[in-house]
Amino acid sequence: MAKELKNVKVPVFDAQAFLDSAGVARRVVEYRRSQKIYSQGDPATSVMYVQKGGVKLSVISEIGKEAVLAILGPADFFGEGSMAGQLVRMGTATAITPTTVLVIEKNEMIRVLHAEHAFSDRFLSYMLSRNIRIEEDLVDQLFNSSEKRLARTLLLLARYGKEPQPEKMLPKVSQEMLAEMIGTTRSRVNFFMNKFRKLGFIQYNNGGLQVHSSLLSVVLHE
């Protein structure tokens, strides 16, 4: 599990350059922090690509309980369920920082995937990597301790293994949101975050959170 986290590389590519070269009909939309990009139950008519910022994907139960599914960052796609027959959005997408999103209508995205083989190959590679990530998340939830789950989540949020160096500062993610993501309580998250800070694995700077690669030792520890 830990070895998979270290070795899996999500392809980073300039999706906008590919889309520009293909003459794709698209629009760029900017969102404020905490602004909804789409809501659960909205018509699923487009695929979206994060240019900058961060996006939270979540679902809400009938009794109003929210579960966070993923936190996405630059170079991530979302909303692709519209291409697989989903008529409505299965969850809610919310900007967690000021965020810029490239919106491509579903039919246009399908056309480009058929016409531009280089883009199609990279998009397929990206989606396969996302599926691997989802499987890892499930295994993580079933078999690993909440401390390991938190460490792995922080490393993934810092883009560890996706870029040459992890991002210096994480998007603004609250302890409540982290607790929802890993399936534990806020008090447990607070306990482990304090532990990680004292051990030098993470560092708070100017209101942001810096994650050091040494945090990987928590994931690798048996």
N, C-alpha and C positions, 0 to 999 in steps of 0.2 A: 504493500500500500504506500509506504513512505517512498519506496524506490520509484513507484509510478509517478508520484507527485514531482519528484526531482527530474524525471526523464521526459515526461510528456511536454512537448513544445506546441503551443497553439500558433499556427502560422500568422505572422503579422504581415499584412499587405495593404497597399494603398487602394482601398476599394473605390474611393472617389475618383482616382485617376482612371481605373478601369471603366467605371460608369461614365465618366466624361468622354472617354475615347469611343464608347459605344453609343453616344448621343442619347443617353437615357433621360426620360422625362422624370424629373425629381425636384424636390424642394428642400431647402434647408430651414429648419425651425429651431429657434432658441427658447429654452425654458428656464424659468426661475427656480431657485432651490425650493423643493417641496411641491412644485407644480406637477400635476398629473399629466402624463403624456397620452395615456389612454386608460380607461377604466374597465374592470371586469364586466363583461356583457356588451361592450361596445362592438359595432361591426368590425370584423377583421378584414381590412381591405388593403393593407400595405405591409411592407417589410422596412425595418428601420436599422440605421447604422450609427453608432455613437462616434461623432467626430471629436468631441472633447467633453469633459465632465464625467458624471457617473449616474447610473440608473438602477433603481431598486425594482425588482420584479417580485410581486407578492400576490397571494390569493386570500380571499376573505370568506370565512364560513358563513352559514346561514345565521348563526348567532352573533356574528360580527367579530369573530376572532381572526386576527391577521397572522399569516405565516409567510416569512420572507424566503423566497426560493433562490434568489441570486442577486449579487451586486455586479453590475457590468461597468466597463470602462471603455476608453478609446479603442477603436478597432473591433468592437464587439457588435454583432448583429442581434436583433431581437424582433419578435413579432412574426417569425418565419412560419408559425403555425397556419397563417392565412394561406400559405402555398400548399398545405397538406389537407385542405378541405374544411378547416375550422371557419365557421361562419361568424362566430363572435369571439372576442378575446376571453381566454380562459383565466386571465389574471389581470392585475393592475401594474402599470409601469409608471414610476415616479422619479423625477429628477432629484438627486440627493445633493447636488451642487449646481451652480449655473451650468447648463448643459446645452450642447449643440448637436442636433440629430439630423441626419440625412434621411428623408422619407421617400421611398420608392413604391409606387403603386404595384400591387400584386401582379397584374397582367404584364406590366413593363418588366418586372424582375424576372418573370418566367421567360419572356422573350429574350432578354439579355443572356440568361443562363443557357438557352439553346443556341444563341448566335455567337457568343464569345467563349470559346473553349477554355482559354487561360483563366478567365474569371470563374467559369463554372468549376474548374478543377480546384481552385483555391477556396471557393465557397464550400464545396463538398468536403475538402480537407478540414475547414473550419468547423463545419457541422459535426463531422465525425469526432473531432477533438472535444466538442461540446458534449457529445454523447458519452465519451469516455469520462469526462468530468462528472457528469450526472451519475454514472455508475460508481465512481469513486466516492461521491457524496453519500450514496446509499450505503456502501460498505462502511464508510466512516461513521455514519449514524448508527449502524447496527452493531459494530464491533469495537469502536474506539472510545476511550474515556472522553469526558467533556473537555478536559485540559488539552488533549491531543486534537480534538475537533476544533477548539478555539485557535490553537497554534496553526493548524492547517488553513483555516479560514483567513487568518490574518496574512499568511504568506500568499495565499491566492489573491487576496485583495490588493496586496503589494505587487502583484504581477510576477511573483517569483517563478522563474523557469520560462516565462514568456518573453522577457526582455533581458538584455545583457546584465542590467542591474535592476533590482527592485525599485519601484517608485520611492522617492524620498519621503513623500507625505501621502498618507491614505486619504481617500475621500472622507468627508465628515460622516462617520458611522457611530451611532450611539451604542452604549452597552446594551440597551434594550433590544436594538436591532440585532446585535451579535448574538444575544441570548435566543432570539427567535430563530436565527439561522442555524444554530447548533443544537437546539432543543434542550436548553437548560434555563436556569433562573438568572436574573440580572445580578444577584448577590454572588453567585458562583463565578460569573464572568468578571465581576469586580475583583474578587479574590485572586483569580488567575492573572488578570491584567497587572495587579500590584506585584504579584510574584515575578512575572516576566520583566517588569520594569526594574525591580531590585536586582535581578540577575543580568541586567543589561541587554536583554533580548529586544526590548522596545524602548522608545524614548519619546516623551512629549515635548514638542517644540512649537512655541507660538500658537498654541491651540490646535496644532496638528499632531498626528501620530506617525512616528518613523519606525519602520520594522526592519530589524537587522537579520541578515541571513543566518546568524547563530541560533535563531528561533527554530530552525530546522532540527536542531538536536532534540527538541521536545517530541517532534513527530517521529524521529528515528529511534528514540529510546524505547526499549521493550519493557 
